[in-house]
Structures are given as C-alpha cells and as structure tokens.
Amino acid sequence: MSECKLDHSHDDVKKKYESQSAFLPEEMNPLFEQFFEKDHTQDILNEVFHLLKKFDLASEEEKSERTNRLNMVLRNL
C-alpha cells in the first residue's frame, strides 16, 4: 500500500468500515464494534483506514494479508 499523508478521523474510519464491512470476514464485526467505542492514536486510525481502503477490490491474497493485519491491530488495542 502506498503511503498517505492525510490524517483520517474516527468518523472517516467508521465510514470506510461501513462501506467495506460486507467484504470483511463476519467474525471481525465485534472487533470493529470494540474499536469504535474507544479513542485511538492518529497512527492507528490511519493504519486501519488504509487496510480497509479498497478492500473489496484487493486480490484474495491481499485480502488475506489485510485481514491478518487488521486482526493483529484490533486484538491488541
């Protein structure tokens, strides 16, 4: 993924999640519910946003890598 210089807000991440949630593994829903109940650093917000960005267009291999990374990030908060 390319590096982005924009900082994404909590709302940006939530909107991106909502637009991509149908393409994510269902078992991730509770992790995202917990994620959105808390405040996070800008780095975490940006990382989650970019892992979600264009998730629906990613190859199966890329989706798997992103899912693994999202699981790591969301489970360790």
VENMOQUI-V823112 format. One record per residue. D_CENTER is the distance of its C-alpha to the mean C-alpha in Angstrom with 2 decimals. Layout:
d_center->D_CENTER
d_center->D_CENTER
This chain:
d_center->13.10
d_center->15.18
d_center->15.20
d_center->14.65
d_center->16.92
d_center->15.41
d_center->14.07
d_center->11.51
d_center->12.49
d_center->11.18
d_center->12.33
d_center->10.68
d_center->7.12
d_center->8.79
d_center->10.50
d_center->7.83
d_center->6.42
d_center->10.20
d_center->11.00
d_center->8.97
d_center->9.44
d_center->12.79
d_center->11.65
d_center->9.53
d_center->11.90
d_center->13.50
d_center->13.66
d_center->10.01
d_center->11.02
d_center->12.92
d_center->10.33
d_center->8.22
d_center->11.78
d_center->12.65
d_center->9.77
d_center->10.94
d_center->14.48
d_center->14.46
d_center->14.54
d_center->12.64
d_center->13.78
d_center->13.11
d_center->12.04
d_center->9.23
d_center->8.16
d_center->8.66
d_center->6.99
d_center->3.41
d_center->4.91
d_center->6.56
d_center->4.77
d_center->4.17
d_center->7.58
d_center->10.46
d_center->8.97
d_center->12.16
d_center->14.35
d_center->13.50
d_center->16.26
d_center->16.27
d_center->16.39
d_center->13.39
d_center->11.37
d_center->12.84
d_center->12.01
d_center->8.28
d_center->8.52
d_center->10.77
d_center->8.86
d_center->5.90
d_center->9.15
d_center->10.86
d_center->8.80
d_center->8.53
d_center->12.12
d_center->13.56
d_center->13.05
